Amino acid sequence: MAITTVTLSSLSLHSTTTPRLSFLKPTTKLHPLSLSVSPKSSFLSLLSSNRKIITIITKANSSDIDTSFFDNFNPEEEVIFDPPTPPEDYIPPPSFDEGPMETEEEIAAAYEELYGPAYSGVSVLGKDVYVMDSKTKKISGWGSRVKKEKIKDGLDERVVQVRRVTKVVKGGKQLHFRAIVVVGDKQGRVGVGVGKAKEVIVAVQKSALNARRNIITVPMTKYLTFPHRSEGDFGAAKVMLRPASPGTGVIAGGAVRIVLEMAGVENALGKQLRSKNALNNARATVVAVQKMRQFSEVARERGIPMEELWK
């Protein structure tokens, strides 16, 4: 579009009340103040005294486009790449494969710089390991589902229980979902977490995040069982754990079995003695596991060899 700005006098008025633009037909002789916009457009009649600025937008002609650049250009011609010669003191950069191998600390620092601190609780760059849900994005407005990437840290997740809970408020009841999730690598690390949300998926994500923040290490022997018997209680729940011989398997039920399987225990006995609440029994299992100690650790604290522990 072509834009033309001119300084005009007051526009001609056909009446005293309604101002209108007066357009005249093209003639051979033009008024000295009239402006020709384009060969096919009309002409604007200009009158005297009051000066005003008027911007006129018209269509551009095909002849107005500068195409001189393409006059000597042949699209079918083969173009030969001829780069300039480098200066004498130019040193090419080293190749990516020729550089030294990165250490594990450098790789961990680069990974943390891109994706944030790891869920193991160790920060190479000294960041807060509890700020882990900053990548959570809402797809749309209020009440929309949350889109989050799956965490790749070697931990498996298993949902123990999802229950619908209500909160009584002044205006009525608020409906939420509570999820209990157990995470573990089946190599001696396990954690129990709980989370609440208005949607089941969000509740499971929050509980899995909470479980990763409460990971413990389970002491085990070479037969993948406990070193000794132990009991633990949490709230009204009480759990009894016993070691078992190879080939026994995990003989337990409810949340106790899930916690032991996610920890990597293959031969053990477990029993829920009091309450059947899934969350309290899972946490009671964690308490019972935390009471266990390896024989080598006890012998080291006493300052005696392991053979004397059974004398």
N, C-alpha and C positions, 0 to 999 in steps of 0.2 A: 504494500500500500504506500502510496506517495502522500506526504503531508506538506501542505503549503500554508504558511503563516503570512498574513498581510495586514497592513494598517489601513483601516477603512474609516469612512465617515459614518454617520448614523444611517441606519438602514431605512429604506423607503417604507412608508406606512400606507396601507390602503384605507385604513380607517383610523379614527382617533382613539379607539379603545383597544383593538387587538393588533399587536405588532406582527407583521409577516415579512418574509424575505421575498423580494421582487426579483423574479428570474425573467430574462429576456431571451428571445430567440436569436440564434447566431445571425449576424448581419455582416456586410462587407466593411462598413465603417463602425468602429467601436468608440464609445465614450472614452475620453482620456483617463478616467478613473476606473473604468471597468477592467476586470481581470479574466483572462481566458484560462480556465482550469485544465481542459484537455480538448483535443479536436472533437470528441463526440459528446462532451458535456455542455451544460448550459452556461450562461454568463450571468454574473452577479452585478446588479445595478448598484452603483455607489453614488451616494448623494453627499451633501455638504456637511460642514461644521463638526459635530461631535466625533472624536476619533476613538475607534475601538479595535481590539485585536481579535481576529477570527481565524480559526484553524480549519482548513478544508482538507478532508481525507478523500483521496481519489484512488482509483485502481492504477497500478503501474503497467505500462506497456511492455510487451516482450522485447522491444528494441532498447529499453532502458537498462536491461541486464547486461553487465559486462562479461562477455565470454571470450575475451582475448586470450585468456590463459589456455583454453582448449583448442585454439586455432591450429597450433603445430603439434598437437598431442595425438598419437596413434595408439589406441588401446590394444591393438593386436601386436604391436612391436615388442620384441623381447628386450627386457631391461636387464642390463648386466650390472651386478653389484660391484662397485669399485670403492671400497672404504679408503679413507685417508691413511697414509703411512704413519705409524706411531713415531714419536720423537726418539732420539738416541738414548736418553736416560730413562726410557720407559721400562718398568719391571712388571711383568704380568702377575696378577694375584695367584696365590697357590690354589690348586684344585681342592674340591671338597673332600675327596678321598685321601689326599696327601697329608692332611693335617693330623695332629696327634689325637689319640683316642681320648674321649672325655671320661673323667672319673665318675664314680657313682654319686659323689657329692655335687658335681657340676650338673649331672643329669637331673638329680632331685631338685636342685635349685631352679633349673630351667622349667621343670614340670610344675613346680609350685608357683613360679612367676606367671605361667599360663593359666593353670587350673585352680590355684589356691592351695592352702595347706592340706596335707593328707589327713585321712581319718585315723591314722595310727597314733595321732597325738604328738607327733614330732614335726616341728617346723624348722626347715633349714634356714629360712630368711627371718625367723623370729616373729612370725605373724601369729594372730590369734587363731588357734585351731578350732575354736567353737563357732567361728563365723563361716559356716559351710553351706548355707542355703541362699547365698547371694545370687546364684544363677537361676533361681526360680522365677519364671515369667508367667504372667496371666495372659491368656489368649485374648480375652475381651473384658467386659466390665465386671460389675459386682457379681459374685457368686459363680464366676466362670471356673472351669477346671484349670488345674495347674499343670503346666508342661515342664518336665524336668528330665534331664539326661540320666540314664542309668549309671550308677556308680560302678567303676571297675577297680576294685581294690582286693579282689581275691576272696571276698566274704560272700557266702550264700545266705539267703533269707528264707525263713519259713514262718508263715503266719500261724500263731497258736490259736487265737480267738479274735473274733470281731463281734462286738455286741453293740446294741443300740441303747444309748443312755439319754436321759432327759434331765434338764435343769429347770426347776420351777422358779419363775421370775414374776414380777408384778403383773405383767400383761398376759401371762399364761405359762407355757412350757416351751423350752428350746430343745430341739432334737439334734443329737450329735451321735457319732460313731466312735467307739473306742477299739483300737486294734492293739494286739500284743504280738510282737515279732521277735524272733530269736535269730541272731546272725552268728555265723561261725565259719571257720576255714577248714574244719574237720582235722585239724592238726594241733589242737590244744588251745585254741582261742575261741571264746564264745562270749556273747553279750545278750542281755535281755532289755527290751525297750517297750515303752507304751506311748501312745499318742491319740489325741482326739481331734476330730474335724467334722465338718458338715457333710463330707463325702468320704466314702470308704477308701478310695484310692489315695486321697490326701492323708487320711489317718494312717494308712499303712506306710506311706513315705515318711511321715513324721516319727512314727514309732521305730522304723528302721534307722533313721538318723539318731534317735535317742539311744538305740541299742549299740550303735558304733561308738558312742561316747562312753559306754560302760563295759568295755571289753576286758575280760580277765583271762588269765592263763591257767589251764587245768593241769595239775601234776599227774603224770601217767608213767607207768612202767613200760618195758619193752613189749609186754603182752597186751598193751593198750587197755589197761585197767587201772584202778586206783591203787595207790601204795598202801592204804589202810582204810579202815571203816571210818565213817564220819556222819554226823547229824547236824542239821541246820534248821532254824525256824525263822519265819518272817510273818509278822502279824499272827493270825490264828492258824497258820499252816506250819507243819513240821514234816521234814523229809529225812529219810534214813537211806544212806548210801553204803554199799558193801562191795569190795572187790570180788571178782569171779575168775575162775580158771579159763584158759583159752578154749574157745569153742562154745562158751555158754551163751554169748550174745548179750544184748541189752534187754533185761527183764525189768521193765518199768512201764508205767502208764501215764497218760495225760501230758502235762507240760514237762515233767521230769524226763520222760523219754526223749522229747524233742531237744531239750537242752543237752542231754548226754550225746545224742547222735550228732548234733551240730558241732560239739566239741571234739568229736573224733573218737569217743570211747566206744569200744566194740565188745567188751566183756565187763558187765557190771550188773548189780542188783540195786533196785530202787523201790522205795515204798513211801506212799503218802499216808501219814499217820493221823492227821487231824482234818483240817478244812480241805475241801475239794476245789477251792478257788484257784483258777489257772494262773493268775498273775502272782499271787502269794506263793504258790508252789514253785513256780519258776524262779522267783527270787530266793526262796528258801534253798533251792538246789544250788544257786550261786553262792549262798552263805556257807553251805556245807562244803562246797569245793574249795572255798577260800580258807577253810580251816585245815585242809590237808597240806602236808609237807613231805618233801622227798627225804629219803634216808640219808642221802649224801649231804643235804643241807643241815640236818640235825647233827650228824657226825662232825661236820665242819664247825658248827657252833660250840659243840662240847669239846672239840680239840682231840678227838679220839678216832681211830680208824673205824670203818663201817663194820668190820668183823666183830668188834666188841659191843655192838648195839644189841646183839642177841644173846650175850652171856648173862 
